[in-house]
Amino acid sequence: MTTSPPAPVRQLLDAANRGDVDGFLSSFTADGVVDDWGREFRGSSEIRSWSDAEFIGVRVSLTPTGVVERDGVVTVTAQVGGDGFTGPSQFSFHLRDGLVSRMTIRA
């Protein structure tokens, strides 16, 4: 277990906590994907729509409680707060070219 996620993941989490949608989106590759419990959102437009309705738009807050890197995947366990889902979740990140290519959300 590591104590801090790599820079691209940290930047994404920080942007979400600031409510910075553009900063959040800039953390992804052009073909980035968010997998929210099996529902996939591809590219900036779909990720923005999802985030506006279910993530940054409901004032998400993410407090990491653990970080594990294994086989090229960074998994962050976090306490989620805000006006949407709250509670513990796992966020798995695939990285490519210094950006997030895929963010998978599970409990």
All heavy atoms as an XYZ file, in Angstrom:
806
protein
N       0.841     -1.174      0.000
C       0.000      0.000      0.000
C       0.890      1.242      0.000
O       1.881      1.292      0.706
C      -0.917      0.011      1.226
C      -1.859      1.199      1.235
S      -2.979      1.281      2.644
C      -3.899     -0.206      2.465
N       0.515      2.232     -0.820
C       1.242      3.491     -0.831
C       0.407      4.537     -0.101
O      -0.767      4.338      0.167
C       1.522      3.958     -2.272
O       0.272      4.171     -2.927
C       2.337      2.939     -3.041
N       1.015      5.650      0.200
C       0.309      6.671      0.970
C      -0.339      7.732      0.093
O      -1.251      8.413      0.530
C       1.268      7.364      1.958
O       2.356      7.925      1.215
C       1.787      6.371      2.987
N       0.124      7.872     -1.129
C      -0.397      8.913     -2.003
C      -0.516      8.368     -3.424
O       0.382      7.676     -3.897
C       0.544     10.120     -1.978
O       0.058     11.137     -2.805
N      -1.613      8.692     -4.092
C      -1.747      8.229     -5.477
C      -0.790      8.968     -6.398
O      -0.328     10.075     -6.075
C      -3.202      8.539     -5.819
C      -3.596      9.626     -4.892
C      -2.770      9.446     -3.651
N      -0.503      8.409     -7.580
C       0.339      9.113     -8.544
C      -0.317     10.411     -8.994
O      -1.540     10.594     -8.868
C       0.490      8.120     -9.688
C      -0.493      7.043     -9.458
C      -0.945      7.108     -8.047
N       0.487     11.309     -9.533
C       0.043     12.667     -9.877
C      -1.256     12.725    -10.682
O      -2.143     13.512    -10.332
C       1.157     13.427    -10.587
N      -1.444     11.952    -11.753
C      -2.696     12.092    -12.516
C      -3.939     11.782    -11.679
O      -4.969     12.450    -11.804
C      -2.551     11.084    -13.659
C      -1.107     10.789    -13.756
C      -0.540     10.993    -12.378
N      -3.836     10.795    -10.796
C      -4.975     10.434     -9.943
C      -5.184     11.504     -8.886
O      -6.317     11.928     -8.619
C      -4.756      9.041     -9.308
C      -5.848      8.730     -8.294
C      -4.680      7.973    -10.393
N      -4.116     11.969     -8.302
C      -4.207     13.027     -7.289
C      -4.838     14.285     -7.887
O      -5.708     14.914     -7.272
C      -2.809     13.320     -6.719
C      -2.822     14.226     -5.506
C      -1.453     14.350     -4.854
N      -0.417     14.797     -5.778
C       0.545     14.025     -6.294
N       0.615     12.747     -5.983
N       1.440     14.516     -7.122
N      -4.435     14.637     -9.108
C      -5.004     15.823     -9.768
C      -6.497     15.647    -10.012
O      -7.281     16.578     -9.809
C      -4.267     16.097    -11.070
C      -2.853     16.572    -10.844
C      -1.981     16.519    -12.090
O      -2.422     16.120    -13.170
N      -0.723     16.909    -11.940
N      -6.921     14.462    -10.438
C      -8.338     14.186    -10.666
C      -9.121     14.305     -9.357
O     -10.173     14.955     -9.312
C      -8.501     12.790    -11.271
C      -9.917     12.342    -11.617
C      -9.899     11.429    -12.828
C     -10.570     11.624    -10.457
N      -8.617     13.685     -8.295
C      -9.300     13.747     -6.999
C      -9.371     15.176     -6.476
O     -10.423     15.605     -5.975
C      -8.589     12.843     -5.987
C      -8.569     11.350     -6.300
C      -7.682     10.615     -5.298
C      -9.964     10.763     -6.328
N      -8.276     15.910     -6.598
C      -8.254     17.306     -6.136
C      -9.252     18.152     -6.913
O      -9.967     18.976     -6.329
C      -6.852     17.902     -6.262
C      -5.857     17.328     -5.262
O      -6.277     16.645     -4.301
O      -4.641     17.553     -5.457
N      -9.319     17.965     -8.234
C     -10.265     18.724     -9.056
C     -11.705     18.411     -8.643
O     -12.538     19.317     -8.521
C     -10.054     18.428    -10.537
N     -12.006     17.133     -8.413
C     -13.358     16.762     -7.976
C     -13.682     17.419     -6.648
O     -14.778     17.986     -6.474
C     -13.477     15.244     -7.877
N     -12.751     17.399     -5.716
C     -12.997     18.002     -4.400
C     -13.161     19.517     -4.472
O     -13.865     20.096     -3.640
C     -11.871     17.630     -3.431
C     -12.009     16.224     -2.897
O     -13.108     15.687     -2.780
N     -10.892     15.597     -2.599
N     -12.542     20.155     -5.473
C     -12.689     21.617     -5.653
C     -13.959     21.972     -6.415
O     -14.304     23.142     -6.531
C     -11.512     22.177     -6.449
C     -10.213     22.294     -5.739
C      -9.206     23.136     -6.524
N      -9.095     22.784     -7.933
C      -8.267     21.860     -8.434
N      -7.480     21.177     -7.629
N      -8.221     21.638     -9.725
N     -14.621     20.968     -6.994
C     -15.775     21.243     -7.843
C     -15.361     21.767     -9.202
O     -16.138     22.423     -9.889
N     -14.154     21.454     -9.632
C     -13.560     21.954    -10.872
C     -13.796     20.939    -11.995
O     -12.992     20.037    -12.208
C     -12.072     22.197    -10.641
C     -11.318     22.656    -11.867
O     -11.933     22.833    -12.944
O     -10.090     22.833    -11.747
N     -14.913     21.090    -12.707
C     -15.264     20.132    -13.756
C     -14.213     20.126    -14.860
O     -13.806     19.057    -15.331
C     -16.664     20.439    -14.339
C     -16.994     19.497    -15.490
C     -17.717     20.335    -13.261
N     -13.762     21.297    -15.300
C     -12.767     21.339    -16.376
C     -11.460     20.679    -15.948
O     -10.842     19.952    -16.728
C     -12.534     22.772    -16.840
C     -13.738     23.344    -17.569
O     -14.487     22.562    -18.197
O     -13.938     24.571    -17.504
N     -11.029     20.915    -14.722
C      -9.829     20.257    -14.213
C     -10.013     18.752    -14.116
O      -9.098     17.989    -14.423
N     -11.195     18.325    -13.692
C     -11.517     16.902    -13.627
C     -11.427     16.279    -15.013
O     -10.765     15.273    -15.219
C     -12.921     16.739    -13.030
C     -13.451     15.346    -13.005
C     -12.930     14.405    -12.131
C     -14.497     14.976    -13.830
C     -13.439     13.102    -12.093
C     -15.013     13.692    -13.803
C     -14.483     12.757    -12.931
N     -12.069     16.910    -15.998
C     -12.072     16.376    -17.363
C     -10.672     16.373    -17.973
O     -10.336     15.460    -18.731
C     -13.025     17.173    -18.240
C     -14.508     17.035    -17.890
C     -15.336     18.002    -18.712
C     -14.985     15.610    -18.073
N      -9.864     17.366    -17.646
C      -8.515     17.431    -18.222
C      -7.601     16.348    -17.664
O      -6.511     16.129    -18.186
C      -7.905     18.815    -18.022
O      -7.560     19.021    -16.667
N      -8.041     15.647    -16.634
C      -7.263     14.541    -16.073
C      -7.379     13.274    -16.904
O      -6.615     12.332    -16.707
C      -7.736     14.248    -14.643
O      -7.582     15.380    -13.816
N      -8.355     13.240    -17.838
C      -8.611     12.053    -18.653
C      -7.966     12.166    -20.033
O      -7.839     13.261    -20.582
C     -10.124     11.872    -18.870
C     -10.867     11.370    -17.669
C     -11.449     12.252    -16.788
C     -10.986     10.007    -17.428
C     -12.142     11.800    -15.677
C     -11.677      9.547    -16.320
C     -12.256     10.440    -15.443
N      -7.645     11.016    -20.607
C      -7.251     10.967    -22.006
C      -8.467     11.330    -22.858
O      -9.603     11.310    -22.372
C      -6.772      9.545    -22.392
O      -7.837      8.614    -22.157
C      -5.532      9.134    -21.619
N      -8.242     11.667    -24.126
C      -9.350     12.052    -25.019
C     -10.402     10.956    -25.133
O     -11.589     11.236    -25.291
C      -8.813     12.418    -26.400
N      -9.971      9.696    -25.030
C     -10.904      8.571    -25.117
C     -11.188      7.970    -23.744
O     -11.574      6.800    -23.630
C     -10.369      7.503    -26.069
C      -9.032      6.918    -25.604
O      -8.383      7.487    -24.690
O      -8.629      5.881    -26.158
N     -11.031      8.772    -22.697
C     -11.219      8.295    -21.331
C     -12.611      7.756    -21.074
O     -13.580      8.125    -21.743
N     -12.685      6.869    -20.073
C     -13.939      6.205    -19.724
C     -14.139      6.271    -18.216
O     -13.199      6.059    -17.439
C     -13.917      4.716    -20.144
C     -15.176      3.991    -19.701
C     -13.718      4.576    -21.638
N     -15.380      6.555    -17.807
C     -15.799      6.366    -16.427
C     -16.756      5.185    -16.422
O     -17.724      5.165    -17.182
C     -16.507      7.621    -15.853
C     -17.170      7.301    -14.514
C     -15.526      8.767    -15.689
N     -16.462      4.199    -15.589
C     -17.333      3.037    -15.393
C     -17.905      3.162    -13.989
O     -17.217      2.912    -13.002
C     -16.526      1.752    -15.566
C     -17.304      0.490    -15.223
O     -18.380      0.570    -14.593
O     -16.821     -0.595    -15.563
N     -19.150      3.585    -13.902
C     -19.830      3.785    -12.628
C     -20.787      2.612    -12.425
O     -21.908      2.623    -12.933
C     -20.571      5.116    -12.647
C     -21.240      5.454    -11.325
O     -21.027      4.727    -10.335
O     -21.989      6.447    -11.282
N     -20.308      1.599    -11.751
C     -21.097      0.401    -11.466
C     -21.638     -0.232    -12.742
O     -22.800     -0.608    -12.830
C     -22.226      0.727    -10.496
C     -21.739      0.912     -9.097
C     -21.179      2.048     -8.581
C     -21.722     -0.046     -8.060
N     -20.833      1.841     -7.280
C     -21.168      0.558     -6.921
C     -22.134     -1.362     -7.984
C     -20.997     -0.109     -5.730
C     -21.982     -2.024     -6.773
C     -21.420     -1.397     -5.664
N     -20.792     -0.311    -13.774
C     -21.164     -0.982    -15.018
C     -21.756     -0.072    -16.078
O     -21.898     -0.468    -17.225
N     -22.083      1.150    -15.706
C     -22.544      2.127    -16.700
C     -21.308      2.878    -17.176
O     -20.598      3.472    -16.372
C     -23.550      3.114    -16.093
C     -24.830      2.443    -15.627
C     -25.777      3.430    -14.952
N     -25.081      4.110    -13.853
C     -25.190      5.417    -13.591
N     -25.956      6.196    -14.325
N     -24.539      5.952    -12.588
N     -21.070      2.844    -18.484
C     -19.866      3.466    -19.024
C     -20.172      4.783    -19.719
O     -21.140      4.886    -20.474
C     -19.161      2.512    -19.987
C     -18.549      1.330    -19.278
C     -17.613      0.533    -20.157
O     -17.526      0.791    -21.372
O     -16.959     -0.377    -19.605
N     -19.312      5.752    -19.448
C     -19.399      7.087    -20.035
C     -18.062      7.348    -20.715
O     -17.021      7.332    -20.062
C     -19.709      8.119    -18.950
C     -20.955      7.762    -18.175
C     -20.878      6.976    -17.031
C     -22.197      8.151    -18.631
C     -22.018      6.612    -16.336
C     -23.353      7.792    -17.948
C     -23.262      7.020    -16.799
N     -18.101      7.595    -22.030
C     -16.881      7.695    -22.835
C     -16.697      9.109    -23.371
O     -17.637      9.694    -23.901
C     -16.948      6.729    -24.010
C     -16.983      5.296    -23.591
C     -17.045      4.345    -24.780
N     -17.065      2.982    -24.311
C     -15.996      2.285    -23.943
N     -14.811      2.834    -24.022
N     -16.100      1.048    -23.515
N     -15.476      9.597    -23.242
C     -15.134     10.907    -23.777
C     -15.642     12.041    -22.897
O     -16.489     11.851    -22.026
N     -15.109     13.222    -23.149
C     -15.387     14.389    -22.302
C     -16.866     14.728    -22.193
O     -17.356     15.050    -21.106
C     -14.629     15.616    -22.820
O     -13.256     15.460    -22.594
N     -17.591     14.663    -23.299
C     -19.003     15.054    -23.278
C     -19.827     14.135    -22.375
O     -20.607     14.608    -21.531
C     -19.562     15.051    -24.701
O     -20.924     15.397    -24.683
N     -19.658     12.828    -22.538
C     -20.420     11.891    -21.705
C     -19.966     11.946    -20.247
O     -20.799     11.873    -19.341
C     -20.283     10.461    -22.240
C     -21.071     10.217    -23.501
C     -21.055      8.757    -23.932
O     -20.687      7.867    -23.125
O     -21.414      8.504    -25.106
N     -18.653     12.062    -20.027
C     -18.158     12.140    -18.652
C     -18.666     13.420    -17.989
O     -19.082     13.399    -16.829
C     -16.618     12.041    -18.598
C     -16.162     10.651    -19.063
C     -16.100     12.329    -17.188
C     -14.658     10.508    -19.233
N     -18.691     14.529    -18.713
C     -19.207     15.782    -18.157
C     -20.680     15.637    -17.773
O     -21.087     16.026    -16.673
C     -19.040     16.941    -19.134
C     -19.597     18.268    -18.580
C     -19.520     19.388    -19.600
N     -18.159     19.763    -19.900
C     -17.431     20.640    -19.213
N     -17.960     21.263    -18.166
N     -16.195     20.931    -19.581
N     -21.485     15.051    -18.650
C     -22.914     14.878    -18.352
C     -23.118     14.018    -17.116
O     -23.933     14.341    -16.243
C     -23.643     14.259    -19.548
O     -23.658     15.153    -20.626
N     -22.367     12.925    -17.032
C     -22.441     12.062    -15.851
C     -22.021     12.833    -14.598
O     -22.718     12.806    -13.579
C     -21.544     10.830    -16.046
C     -21.286     10.090    -14.778
C     -22.117      9.193    -14.162
C     -20.127     10.205    -13.937
N     -21.538      8.739    -12.998
C     -20.323      9.350    -12.849
C     -18.949     10.954    -14.016
C     -19.377      9.218    -11.826
C     -18.008     10.824    -13.008
C     -18.228      9.964    -11.938
N     -20.905     13.527    -14.676
C     -20.394     14.257    -13.520
C     -21.351     15.356    -13.075
O     -21.578     15.539    -11.873
C     -19.015     14.855    -13.833
O     -18.557     15.598    -12.734
N     -21.928     16.075    -14.027
C     -22.874     17.134    -13.673
C     -24.064     16.581    -12.900
O     -24.576     17.224    -11.978
C     -23.374     17.854    -14.929
C     -22.323     18.769    -15.553
O     -21.271     19.015    -14.923
O     -22.563     19.220    -16.696
N     -24.509     15.385    -13.266
C     -25.690     14.796    -12.637
C     -25.373     13.986    -11.381
O     -26.187     13.948    -10.448
C     -26.421     13.907    -13.639
N     -24.166     13.350    -11.340
C     -23.943     12.358    -10.291
C     -22.628     12.470     -9.527
O     -22.388     11.670     -8.617
C     -24.003     10.952    -10.912
C     -25.323     10.652    -11.579
C     -25.385      9.250    -12.140
O     -24.937      8.316    -11.447
O     -25.868      9.092    -13.276
N     -21.790     13.431     -9.872
C     -20.476     13.475     -9.230
C     -20.201     14.897     -8.761
O     -20.657     15.284     -7.681
C     -19.420     12.934    -10.201
C     -18.159     12.433     -9.563
C     -18.174     11.376     -8.679
C     -16.941     13.000     -9.883
C     -17.008     10.892     -8.105
C     -15.767     12.534     -9.317
C     -15.799     11.481     -8.433
N     -19.539     15.690     -9.550
C     -19.235     17.054     -9.130
C     -20.514     17.872     -8.970
O     -20.617     18.701     -8.070
C     -18.237     17.714    -10.104
C     -16.880     17.000     -9.979
C     -18.093     19.207     -9.822
C     -15.821     17.461    -10.955
N     -21.515     17.591     -9.787
C     -22.787     18.312     -9.698
C     -23.533     18.098     -8.394
O     -24.410     18.893     -8.041
N     -23.213     17.033     -7.668
C     -23.834     16.803     -6.358
C     -22.803     17.041     -5.246
O     -22.900     16.487     -4.158
C     -24.478     15.395     -6.245
C     -25.652     15.286     -7.188
C     -23.470     14.282     -6.486
N     -21.828     17.899     -5.569
C     -20.820     18.348     -4.605
C     -20.077     17.191     -3.926
O     -19.955     17.144     -2.699
C     -21.450     19.279     -3.572
C     -21.893     20.583     -4.163
C     -22.408     21.557     -3.134
N     -23.717     21.241     -2.600
C     -24.876     21.488     -3.207
N     -24.891     22.046     -4.370
N     -26.013     21.174     -2.627
N     -19.599     16.266     -4.753
C     -18.865     15.124     -4.231
C     -17.656     15.587     -3.419
O     -17.044     16.625     -3.724
C     -18.423     14.174     -5.373
C     -17.313     14.794     -6.215
C     -17.996     12.824     -4.820
N     -17.354     14.850     -2.383
C     -16.079     15.006     -1.680
C     -15.486     13.614     -1.539
O     -16.205     12.637     -1.305
C     -16.267     15.668     -0.313
O     -17.018     14.836      0.554
N     -14.194     13.536     -1.738
C     -13.489     12.259     -1.713
C     -12.332     12.347     -0.732
O     -11.434     13.170     -0.903
C     -12.964     11.914     -3.111
C     -14.015     11.882     -4.217
C     -13.351     11.838     -5.586
C     -14.928     10.690     -4.027
N     -12.376     11.521      0.299
C     -11.299     11.468      1.277
C     -10.631     10.103      1.168
O     -11.186      9.095      1.637
C     -11.854     11.678      2.704
O     -12.575     12.912      2.747
C     -10.733     11.687      3.726
N      -9.465     10.053      0.503
C      -8.782      8.762      0.353
C      -8.401      8.167      1.705
O      -7.947      8.871      2.606
C      -7.539      9.106     -0.460
C      -7.902     10.359     -1.183
C      -8.783     11.112     -0.218
N      -8.628      6.858      1.827
C      -8.253      6.138      3.039
C      -7.213      5.058      2.749
O      -6.673      4.472      3.671
C      -9.489      5.502      3.712
O     -10.137      4.637      2.773
C     -10.464      6.588      4.169
N      -6.955      4.801      1.473
C      -5.944      3.824      1.104
C      -5.657      3.886     -0.383
O      -6.532      4.249     -1.169
N      -4.442      3.560     -0.750
C      -4.016      3.541     -2.151
C      -3.188      2.291     -2.383
O      -2.260      2.011     -1.615
C      -3.172      4.788     -2.513
C      -2.719      4.733     -3.964
C      -3.932      6.073     -2.224
N      -3.557      1.527     -3.413
C      -2.809      0.328     -3.777
C      -2.520      0.397     -5.270
O      -3.420      0.690     -6.062
C      -3.612     -0.960     -3.458
C      -2.875     -2.192     -3.946
C      -3.900     -1.060     -1.975
N      -1.276      0.130     -5.652
C      -0.897      0.033     -7.065
C      -0.499     -1.402     -7.347
O       0.359     -1.953     -6.667
C       0.270      0.967     -7.376
C      -0.085      2.437     -7.274
C       1.057      3.332     -7.703
O       1.538      3.176     -8.847
O       1.469      4.171     -6.881
N      -1.180     -2.009     -8.346
C      -0.855     -3.382     -8.702
C      -1.162     -3.605    -10.176
O      -2.249     -3.257    -10.645
C      -1.662     -4.362     -7.861
C      -1.260     -5.792     -8.117
C      -1.977     -6.826     -7.311
N      -2.989     -6.311     -6.429
C      -3.510     -6.971     -5.436
N      -3.108     -8.189     -5.185
N      -4.444     -6.448     -4.688
N      -0.207     -4.181    -10.874
C      -0.366     -4.532    -12.288
C      -0.834     -3.343    -13.133
O      -1.696     -3.484    -14.001
C      -1.336     -5.707    -12.451
C      -0.860     -6.970    -11.754
O       0.378     -7.173    -11.684
O      -1.707     -7.741    -11.276
N      -0.304     -2.170    -12.858
C      -0.619     -0.995    -13.645
C      -1.939     -0.325    -13.302
O      -2.354      0.622    -13.977
N      -2.616     -0.792    -12.268
C      -3.891     -0.203    -11.858
C      -3.718      0.406    -10.468
O      -3.184     -0.228     -9.563
C      -5.014     -1.259    -11.840
C      -6.325     -0.653    -11.358
C      -5.186     -1.888    -13.211
N      -4.187      1.640    -10.321
C      -4.146      2.328     -9.039
C      -5.553      2.267     -8.458
O      -6.510      2.731     -9.080
C      -3.725      3.799     -9.203
C      -3.736      4.513     -7.856
C      -2.367      3.898     -9.869
N      -5.691      1.686     -7.271
C      -6.998      1.615     -6.616
C      -6.958      2.476     -5.366
O      -6.105      2.297     -4.497
C      -7.361      0.161     -6.253
O      -7.372     -0.613     -7.456
C      -8.728      0.094     -5.597
N      -7.893      3.419     -5.328
C      -8.015      4.329     -4.195
C      -9.314      3.986     -3.464
O     -10.391      3.997     -4.062
C      -8.058      5.798     -4.657
C      -8.283      6.735     -3.468
C      -6.777      6.169     -5.402
N      -9.190      3.658     -2.199
C     -10.366      3.510     -1.347
C     -10.616      4.884     -0.746
O      -9.688      5.538     -0.269
C     -10.118      2.472     -0.240
O      -9.745      1.238     -0.861
C     -11.359      2.266      0.602
N     -11.872      5.327     -0.815
C     -12.172      6.676     -0.341
C     -13.525      6.712      0.349
O     -14.437      5.943      0.015
C     -12.179      7.653     -1.511
N     -13.633      7.616      1.285
C     -14.918      7.936      1.893
C     -15.548      9.014      1.021
O     -14.945     10.062      0.789
C     -14.728      8.437      3.329
C     -16.014      8.761      4.043
C     -16.881      7.534      4.272
O     -16.392      6.430      4.472
N     -18.182      7.724      4.228
N     -16.727      8.741      0.500
C     -17.416      9.662     -0.402
C     -18.454     10.442      0.396
O     -19.232      9.871      1.161
C     -18.103      8.896     -1.553
C     -18.833      9.853     -2.480
C     -17.085      8.067     -2.322
N     -18.449     11.754      0.205
C     -19.454     12.618      0.807
C     -20.110     13.458     -0.269
O     -19.782     13.348     -1.450
N     -21.021     14.299      0.128
C     -21.708     15.184     -0.805
C     -23.204     14.979     -0.743
O     -23.734     14.428      0.224
N     -23.886     15.411     -1.793
C     -25.342     15.337     -1.831
C     -25.860     14.157     -2.649
O     -27.050     14.070     -2.928
C     -25.918     16.639     -2.399
C     -25.621     17.828     -1.496
O     -25.464     17.627     -0.277
O     -25.537     18.947     -2.020
N     -24.973     13.265     -3.057
C     -25.362     12.050     -3.779
C     -25.030     10.855     -2.907
O     -25.267     10.866     -1.700
N     -24.460      9.824     -3.528
C     -24.016      8.650     -2.775
C     -23.019      9.074     -1.718
O     -22.134      9.896     -1.973
C     -23.367      7.631     -3.717
C     -22.691      6.510     -2.980
C     -23.422      5.416     -2.562
C     -21.340      6.573     -2.674
C     -22.814      4.384     -1.848
C     -20.715      5.553     -1.970
C     -21.455      4.455     -1.557
N     -23.131      8.506     -0.538
C     -22.127      8.721      0.503
C     -21.748      7.367      1.086
O     -22.559      6.443      1.130
C     -22.635      9.647      1.628
O     -23.800      9.076      2.217
C     -22.960     11.037      1.086
N     -20.525      7.264      1.486
C     -20.024      6.030      2.073
C     -18.727      5.626      1.418
O     -18.195      6.321      0.559
N     -18.190      4.481      1.809
C     -16.920      4.038      1.248
C     -17.097      3.511     -0.174
O     -18.115      2.899     -0.502
C     -16.486      2.916      2.197
C     -17.750      2.431      2.830
C     -18.684      3.602      2.868
N     -16.121      3.782     -1.012
C     -16.086      3.289     -2.387
C     -14.652      3.029     -2.798
O     -13.723      3.558     -2.190
C     -16.691      4.299     -3.369
O     -18.076      4.230     -3.392
N     -14.519      2.254     -3.867
C     -13.214      2.033     -4.474
C     -13.223      2.620     -5.869
O     -14.172      2.412     -6.632
C     -12.881      0.551     -4.556
C     -12.495     -0.037     -3.239
C     -11.918     -1.432     -3.391
O     -12.132     -2.096     -4.387
N     -11.180     -1.856     -2.391
N     -12.172      3.337     -6.179
C     -11.969      3.948     -7.483
C     -10.696      3.338     -8.061
O      -9.625      3.502     -7.486
C     -11.805      5.462     -7.351
C     -13.006      6.150     -6.776
C     -13.236      6.165     -5.408
C     -13.911      6.774     -7.610
C     -14.349      6.792     -4.887
C     -15.032      7.408     -7.098
C     -15.246      7.415     -5.727
N     -10.814      2.642     -9.183
C      -9.644      2.060     -9.838
C      -9.321      2.886    -11.072
O     -10.224      3.250    -11.842
C      -9.917      0.614    -10.241
O     -10.114     -0.171     -9.084
N      -8.057      3.184    -11.245
C      -7.601      4.047    -12.320
C      -6.584      3.335    -13.191
O      -5.608      2.773    -12.682
C      -6.953      5.315    -11.746
C      -7.877      6.132    -10.895
C      -7.949      5.930     -9.525
C      -8.688      7.104    -11.461
C      -8.801      6.685     -8.731
C      -9.540      7.857    -10.683
C      -9.596      7.651     -9.318
N      -6.812      3.382    -14.500
C      -5.828      2.953    -15.486
C      -5.212      4.238    -16.034
O      -5.948      5.191    -16.354
C      -6.495      2.172    -16.624
C      -7.057      0.872    -16.178
N      -6.481     -0.328    -16.496
C      -8.143      0.572    -15.429
C      -7.186     -1.305    -15.964
N      -8.204     -0.780    -15.311
N      -3.906      4.262    -16.135
C      -3.193      5.455    -16.594
C      -2.548      5.203    -17.941
O      -2.112      4.087    -18.233
C      -2.127      5.854    -15.576
C      -2.605      6.071    -14.143
C      -1.433      6.399    -13.242
C      -3.672      7.155    -14.074
N      -2.503      6.258    -18.765
C      -1.812      6.195    -20.055
C      -1.312      7.593    -20.398
O      -2.064      8.557    -20.318
C      -2.759      5.690    -21.149
C      -2.058      5.476    -22.476
C      -2.969      4.871    -23.531
N      -3.914      5.871    -23.994
C      -5.242      5.706    -24.031
N      -5.808      4.591    -23.632
N      -6.011      6.660    -24.469
N      -0.056      7.692    -20.743
C       0.540      8.961    -21.157
C       0.342     10.064    -20.122
O       0.083     11.220    -20.456
C      -0.019      9.401    -22.511
C       0.237      8.392    -23.617
O       1.288      7.711    -23.560
O      -0.610      8.276    -24.524
N       0.428      9.707    -18.851
C       0.336     10.693    -17.781
C      -1.074     11.172    -17.482
O      -1.246     12.161    -16.773
N      -2.086     10.466    -18.011
C      -3.486     10.826    -17.771
C      -4.271      9.575    -17.394
O      -3.802      8.453    -17.562
C      -4.094     11.460    -19.017
C      -3.494     12.790    -19.465
C      -4.011     13.156    -20.863
C      -3.811     13.892    -18.463
N      -5.486      9.779    -16.918
C      -6.366      8.669    -16.580
C      -7.089      8.235    -17.836
O      -7.749      9.041    -18.503
C      -7.377      9.090    -15.495
C      -8.400      7.995    -15.243
C      -6.657      9.478    -14.200
N      -6.973      6.960    -18.191
C      -7.697      6.443    -19.359
C      -9.005      5.760    -18.953
O      -9.928      5.655    -19.754
C      -6.837      5.473    -20.171
O      -6.478      4.352    -19.384
N      -9.077      5.335    -17.692
C     -10.284      4.680    -17.216
C     -10.384      4.842    -15.695
O      -9.406      4.617    -14.986
C     -10.274      3.200    -17.573
C     -11.515      2.450    -17.162
C     -11.449      0.991    -17.643
N     -12.737      0.352    -17.513
C     -13.708      0.375    -18.420
N     -13.536      1.003    -19.557
N     -14.848     -0.227    -18.210
N     -11.580      5.223    -15.221
C     -11.875      5.285    -13.806
C     -13.068      4.368    -13.560
O     -14.138      4.568    -14.153
C     -12.215      6.713    -13.366
C     -12.615      6.823    -11.909
S     -12.881      8.547    -11.360
C     -14.605      8.781    -11.796
N     -12.885      3.357    -12.733
C     -13.942      2.406    -12.411
C     -14.341      2.597    -10.961
O     -13.476      2.597    -10.072
C     -13.469      0.955    -12.658
O     -13.060      0.838    -14.025
C     -14.561     -0.041    -12.353
N     -15.647      2.741    -10.719
C     -16.158      2.978     -9.373
C     -16.936      1.753     -8.916
O     -17.855      1.292     -9.597
C     -17.085      4.209     -9.336
C     -16.382      5.439     -9.919
C     -17.591      4.453     -7.914
C     -17.309      6.606    -10.161
N     -16.570      1.246     -7.743
C     -17.272      0.133     -7.097
C     -17.248      0.362     -5.590
O     -16.433      1.111     -5.078
C     -16.605     -1.215     -7.403
C     -16.538     -1.583     -8.865
C     -17.910     -1.903     -9.445
N     -17.826     -2.488    -10.771
C     -17.853     -1.804    -11.905
N     -17.911     -0.494    -11.890
N     -17.803     -2.431    -13.066
N     -18.091     -0.342     -4.885
C     -18.088     -0.235     -3.407
C     -17.062     -1.186     -2.833
O     -16.619     -2.087     -3.458
C     -19.456     -0.559     -2.852
